[in-house]
């Protein structure tokens, strides 16, 4: 999956009618000053789990999906994504480059 395809999926996700609810929940966590950086990443997970679960190929069933591992199948191979390694979801260019590279390196 190339950058252009990911960008189209990303833009569709942002345009979805329920995105404002997802963003509200994510931003509450990301902006919580009482949380340390590691726990604040849970806000990014909110974006990731909806985007990965609804816009990328279907997750592999039978695998427990957490913020540390979300598994999809691409090109007949398992691709594991770790939300803790992901850049801020709202930093579109960096996020999509990261995601494209993860997909490429895991599906070779």
RAPE-V597830 format. One record per backbone hydrogen bond with DSSP energy under -0.5 kcal/mol. CO is the residue of the C=O (numbers start at 0). NH is the residue of the N-H. If there is no record, write none. Layout:
co=CO nh=NH
co=CO nh=NH
This chain:
co=1 nh=5
co=2 nh=6
co=3 nh=7
co=4 nh=8
co=5 nh=9
co=6 nh=10
co=7 nh=11
co=8 nh=12
co=9 nh=13
co=10 nh=14
co=11 nh=15
co=12 nh=15
co=15 nh=18
co=17 nh=20
co=17 nh=21
co=18 nh=22
co=19 nh=23
co=20 nh=24
co=21 nh=25
co=22 nh=26
co=23 nh=27
co=24 nh=28
co=25 nh=29
co=26 nh=30
co=28 nh=31
co=30 nh=32
co=31 nh=34
co=35 nh=39
co=36 nh=40
co=37 nh=40
co=38 nh=41
co=39 nh=42
co=39 nh=43
co=40 nh=44
co=41 nh=45
co=42 nh=46
co=43 nh=47
co=44 nh=48
co=45 nh=49
co=46 nh=50
co=47 nh=51
co=48 nh=52
co=49 nh=53
co=50 nh=54
co=50 nh=55
co=51 nh=55
co=57 nh=72
co=59 nh=62
co=62 nh=64
co=63 nh=65
co=66 nh=82
co=66 nh=83
co=68 nh=65
co=69 nh=80
co=70 nh=59
co=71 nh=73
co=71 nh=78
co=73 nh=76
co=76 nh=73
co=77 nh=79
co=78 nh=71
co=80 nh=69
co=80 nh=82
co=81 nh=84
co=81 nh=85
co=87 nh=90
co=89 nh=91
co=90 nh=94
co=91 nh=95
co=92 nh=96
co=93 nh=97
co=94 nh=98
co=95 nh=99
co=96 nh=100
co=97 nh=101
co=98 nh=102
co=99 nh=103
co=100 nh=104
co=101 nh=105
co=102 nh=106
